[in-house]
């Protein structure tokens, strides 16, 4: 599978409470982790057995070199990552409170220089790509190039609309699988001219308007899958230390299981379990599970995850 998106370095401060406007809060120190929604999802997919090639950009700096080394250590292919002279590597400043909730500000850096022609060329040259996963922390024309290229390749596209940038509305006609949270779902519904409603009403409206399947992550309320018939997957019990990266874990594992041949509901069920495990550790990637860890955490009546063999 191919992942097109952002690479960041996360600087994380753990505090008792999140700061309000104009407020300063103190934590014991700063931790550095790999980040970026695209890179995080790529790592999550690789850990559950997918063969992943990543398309993105980093700066020609120490942070960029470290970010690429981290991805390579996880088994993610980085030959299609541009190293951009004169740009800094994307950086996220994250505050995490005692309940695992977070606030995040991102300096895009080289992520803002992901080139649509390079995206097209990388995906056209790819061999045996079964799914293209795209996240939206990169320029809109690069997002559009990835979605269109998936259509040209004749493979499913998973589009993580975080954030909901203007180009996403235009791309719904391509019918990607959308993976919003509740807030992003409402923003998508508004952008498509739909009335506000419950998550199921908004997801059904999007599905009917665009033909795009919608998989909504609802935190403690589980996951809503709207394709032909809506299905609700219950939340998986979790020990919450840090929710950073949970959505990326979900999306990466969902795409990996689709690439392996699962149907949408089955893929979402595995991704739901993976996201629940991911929040038990601080840092976007620290808690991302392997296949063995997913199986160990499964209900005994649940079948083991089959080996990853891309279609």
C-alpha positions as CSV (number, residue, x, y, z in Angstrom):
1,X,0.0,0.0,0.0
2,X,1.0,3.6,-0.5
3,X,0.6,6.4,2.0
4,X,0.7,10.1,1.0
5,X,0.9,12.6,3.8
6,X,2.8,14.6,6.3
7,X,5.9,13.8,8.4
8,X,6.4,15.7,11.6
9,X,8.5,15.6,14.7
10,X,6.3,15.8,17.8
11,X,7.5,17.8,20.8
12,X,5.3,16.7,23.7
13,X,4.8,18.2,27.2
14,X,2.7,16.3,29.7
15,X,0.7,18.5,32.2
16,X,-2.1,18.1,34.7
17,X,-4.5,20.3,32.7
18,X,-4.5,21.8,29.2
19,X,-3.9,25.5,29.0
20,X,-6.7,28.0,28.4
21,X,-6.3,31.1,26.3
22,X,-3.4,33.1,27.5
23,X,-2.6,30.6,30.2
24,X,0.8,29.0,30.9
25,X,0.9,25.4,32.3
26,X,4.0,23.6,33.4
27,X,5.2,20.0,32.8
28,X,8.2,18.1,34.0
29,X,10.0,18.0,30.6
30,X,9.7,17.7,26.8
31,X,9.7,14.4,24.9
32,X,10.4,14.1,21.2
33,X,8.5,11.5,19.1
34,X,7.9,10.8,15.4
35,X,4.7,12.3,14.1
36,X,2.6,13.6,11.2
37,X,-0.7,12.0,10.3
38,X,0.6,10.3,7.2
39,X,3.8,9.0,8.7
40,X,1.9,7.8,11.8
41,X,-0.6,5.9,9.7
42,X,2.3,4.4,7.7
43,X,3.9,3.1,10.8
44,X,0.6,1.7,12.1
45,X,0.1,-0.2,8.8
46,X,3.6,-1.5,8.8
47,X,3.3,-2.9,12.3
48,X,0.3,-5.0,11.3
49,X,2.2,-6.5,8.4
50,X,1.5,-4.2,5.4
51,X,4.2,-3.4,2.9
52,X,4.2,0.4,2.9
53,X,5.8,3.0,0.7
54,X,5.5,6.6,1.9
55,X,5.3,9.7,-0.3
56,X,5.9,13.1,1.4
57,X,8.7,15.6,2.2
58,X,11.1,16.5,5.0
59,X,13.6,19.3,5.4
60,X,17.3,18.9,4.8
61,X,18.0,19.1,8.6
62,X,18.7,16.9,11.5
63,X,15.0,16.5,12.3
64,X,14.3,15.3,8.8
65,X,17.2,12.8,8.8
66,X,15.9,11.5,12.1
67,X,12.4,11.3,10.9
68,X,13.4,9.2,7.9
69,X,15.5,6.9,10.0
70,X,12.6,6.3,12.3
71,X,10.3,5.4,9.4
72,X,12.9,3.1,7.9
73,X,13.4,1.4,11.3
74,X,9.6,0.6,11.2
75,X,9.9,-1.0,7.8
76,X,8.3,1.9,5.9
77,X,9.8,2.6,2.4
78,X,11.0,6.2,2.2
79,X,12.5,6.3,-1.4
80,X,9.6,8.6,-2.4
81,X,10.1,11.2,0.4
82,X,11.6,14.4,-0.9
83,X,14.3,16.1,1.1
84,X,13.7,19.8,0.6
85,X,16.6,22.3,0.8
86,X,15.7,25.5,2.6
87,X,12.7,24.0,4.4
88,X,12.4,22.8,8.0
89,X,10.9,19.5,8.8
90,X,7.3,19.7,10.0
91,X,7.0,20.1,13.8
92,X,4.0,19.6,16.1
93,X,3.9,21.2,19.6
94,X,1.6,19.0,21.7
95,X,0.3,19.3,25.3
96,X,-1.2,16.2,26.9
97,X,-3.2,16.4,30.1
98,X,-3.6,13.8,32.9
99,X,-6.7,12.4,31.2
100,X,-4.9,11.8,27.9
101,X,-6.6,14.7,26.0
102,X,-4.4,16.9,23.9
103,X,-3.9,20.2,22.2
104,X,-1.8,20.3,19.0
105,X,-0.2,23.1,17.0
106,X,1.7,22.2,13.8
107,X,4.3,24.1,11.8
108,X,4.0,22.5,8.4
109,X,7.5,23.2,7.1
110,X,8.4,20.8,4.3
111,X,5.0,19.2,4.4
112,X,3.8,22.4,2.6
113,X,6.1,21.6,-0.2
114,X,4.8,18.1,-1.2
115,X,4.7,18.3,-4.9
116,X,1.6,16.9,-6.8
117,X,3.7,15.9,-9.8
118,X,6.0,13.9,-7.6
119,X,3.0,12.3,-6.0
120,X,1.6,11.2,-9.4
121,X,5.0,9.9,-10.5
122,X,5.6,8.0,-7.3
123,X,2.2,6.3,-7.4
124,X,2.4,5.5,-11.2
125,X,5.8,3.9,-10.6
126,X,4.5,1.8,-7.6
127,X,4.1,-1.9,-8.1
128,X,1.4,-4.0,-6.5
129,X,-0.2,-1.1,-4.5
130,X,-3.6,-2.4,-3.3
131,X,-4.7,0.8,-1.4
132,X,-3.7,4.4,-1.4
133,X,-4.1,6.2,1.9
134,X,-4.1,10.0,1.8
135,X,-4.1,12.5,4.7
136,X,-4.7,16.3,4.4
137,X,-1.8,18.0,6.3
138,X,-0.2,18.6,2.8
139,X,-1.2,21.0,0.0
140,X,-4.6,20.4,-1.5
141,X,-3.2,19.8,-5.0
142,X,-1.0,17.0,-3.7
143,X,-4.1,15.5,-1.9
144,X,-6.0,15.7,-5.2
145,X,-3.2,14.1,-7.1
146,X,-3.1,11.2,-4.7
147,X,-6.8,10.6,-4.9
148,X,-6.9,10.8,-8.6
149,X,-3.9,8.5,-9.0
150,X,-5.7,5.9,-6.9
151,X,-8.5,6.0,-9.4
152,X,-6.2,5.7,-12.3
153,X,-4.6,2.7,-10.6
154,X,-8.0,1.2,-10.0
155,X,-7.4,0.7,-6.3
156,X,-9.4,1.8,-3.2
157,X,-8.5,5.2,-1.7
158,X,-8.8,6.0,2.0
159,X,-9.0,9.7,2.6
160,X,-8.4,11.0,6.2
161,X,-10.0,14.5,6.2
162,X,-8.0,15.8,9.1
163,X,-8.2,18.7,8.7
164,X,-11.2,19.2,6.4
165,X,-9.5,21.4,3.7
166,X,-11.5,22.9,0.8
167,X,-10.3,20.4,-1.8
168,X,-11.9,17.4,0.1
169,X,-15.4,18.4,-1.0
170,X,-14.4,18.3,-4.7
171,X,-12.7,14.9,-4.2
172,X,-15.8,13.2,-2.8
173,X,-17.0,12.5,-6.3
174,X,-14.1,10.0,-6.6
175,X,-15.8,7.9,-3.9
176,X,-12.9,7.5,-1.4
177,X,-13.4,5.8,1.9
178,X,-13.7,8.7,4.4
179,X,-12.4,8.4,8.0
180,X,-13.5,11.5,9.9
181,X,-14.1,11.9,13.6
182,X,-17.4,13.5,14.7
183,X,-16.2,17.1,14.3
184,X,-14.7,16.4,10.9
185,X,-17.9,14.6,9.8
186,X,-20.0,17.7,10.6
187,X,-17.6,19.9,8.7
188,X,-17.7,17.6,5.7
189,X,-21.5,17.5,5.8
190,X,-21.7,21.3,5.9
191,X,-19.2,21.6,3.0
192,X,-21.4,19.2,1.0
193,X,-24.5,21.4,1.7
194,X,-26.1,18.9,4.1
195,X,-28.1,19.8,7.1
196,X,-26.7,19.2,10.6
197,X,-27.8,16.0,12.3
198,X,-26.7,13.0,14.2
199,X,-23.4,11.3,13.1
200,X,-25.5,8.6,11.4
201,X,-27.7,11.1,9.6
202,X,-24.7,13.1,8.4
203,X,-22.7,10.0,7.3
204,X,-25.8,8.6,5.5
205,X,-26.2,12.0,3.8
206,X,-22.6,12.0,2.6
207,X,-22.9,8.4,1.4
208,X,-26.0,9.1,-0.5
209,X,-24.7,12.4,-2.0
210,X,-21.3,11.2,-3.0
211,X,-21.2,7.4,-3.1
212,X,-18.2,7.5,-0.7
213,X,-18.2,5.1,2.2
214,X,-17.8,6.8,5.6
215,X,-16.1,5.4,8.7
216,X,-16.6,7.7,11.7
217,X,-14.5,7.4,14.8
218,X,-16.5,8.4,17.8
219,X,-14.1,7.8,20.7
220,X,-16.0,6.3,23.7
221,X,-19.0,5.7,21.4
222,X,-17.1,3.4,19.1
223,X,-17.1,3.5,15.3
224,X,-19.9,4.1,12.8
225,X,-19.5,2.4,9.4
226,X,-21.8,3.7,6.7
227,X,-21.6,2.0,3.4
228,X,-24.7,0.1,2.2
229,X,-26.2,-0.3,5.7
230,X,-25.0,1.6,8.8
231,X,-23.2,-0.5,11.4
232,X,-22.1,0.6,14.8
233,X,-19.0,-1.0,16.4
234,X,-18.8,-0.7,20.1
235,X,-15.9,1.1,21.8
236,X,-13.1,-1.2,22.9
237,X,-12.1,-0.8,26.6
238,X,-8.9,1.2,26.9
239,X,-6.4,2.5,29.4
240,X,-6.0,6.1,28.2
241,X,-2.6,7.9,28.7
242,X,-2.4,9.8,25.5
243,X,-4.9,10.0,22.6
244,X,-2.4,11.5,20.2
245,X,-2.1,9.3,17.1
246,X,-5.2,7.1,17.9
247,X,-7.0,8.3,14.8
248,X,-3.8,7.7,12.7
249,X,-3.5,4.2,14.1
250,X,-7.2,3.6,13.2
251,X,-6.7,4.9,9.6
252,X,-3.4,3.1,9.0
253,X,-4.7,-0.3,10.2
254,X,-8.0,0.2,8.4
255,X,-6.1,0.8,5.1
256,X,-3.8,-2.2,5.8
257,X,-6.6,-4.6,6.3
258,X,-8.4,-3.3,3.2
259,X,-5.2,-3.9,1.3
260,X,-5.2,-7.5,2.7
261,X,-8.7,-8.1,1.4
262,X,-10.9,-7.5,4.4
263,X,-14.3,-6.0,3.8
264,X,-14.9,-2.5,5.3
265,X,-16.6,-3.6,8.5
266,X,-14.1,-6.3,9.3
267,X,-11.2,-3.8,8.6
268,X,-12.9,-1.2,10.8
269,X,-13.2,-3.8,13.7
270,X,-9.5,-4.5,13.6
271,X,-8.6,-0.8,13.4
272,X,-10.9,-0.1,16.3
273,X,-9.1,-2.5,18.5
274,X,-5.7,-1.2,17.4
275,X,-6.7,2.4,18.2
276,X,-7.8,1.4,21.7
277,X,-4.4,-0.2,22.4
278,X,-2.5,2.8,21.0
279,X,-3.7,5.2,23.7
280,X,-2.1,3.3,26.5
281,X,1.3,4.9,25.8
282,X,2.6,8.5,25.5
283,X,3.4,9.5,22.0
284,X,1.7,9.0,18.7
285,X,3.5,5.8,17.8
286,X,4.6,4.2,21.1
287,X,1.4,2.2,21.6
288,X,0.7,1.3,18.0
289,X,0.3,-2.5,18.2
290,X,1.7,-5.4,16.2
291,X,-0.4,-8.3,14.9
292,X,0.7,-10.3,17.9
293,X,-0.4,-7.6,20.3
294,X,-3.7,-7.2,18.6
295,X,-4.4,-11.0,18.8
296,X,-3.4,-11.0,22.5
297,X,-5.9,-8.3,23.3
298,X,-8.7,-9.9,21.3
299,X,-11.8,-11.5,22.8
300,X,-11.2,-15.3,22.8
301,X,-14.1,-15.8,20.5
302,X,-12.6,-13.4,18.0
303,X,-10.7,-15.1,15.2
304,X,-7.1,-14.2,14.8
305,X,-6.1,-11.7,12.2
306,X,-5.1,-13.5,9.0
307,X,-1.7,-13.0,7.5
308,X,-1.2,-9.8,5.5
309,X,-1.2,-10.7,1.8
310,X,-2.1,-7.7,-0.4
311,X,-4.5,-8.4,-3.1
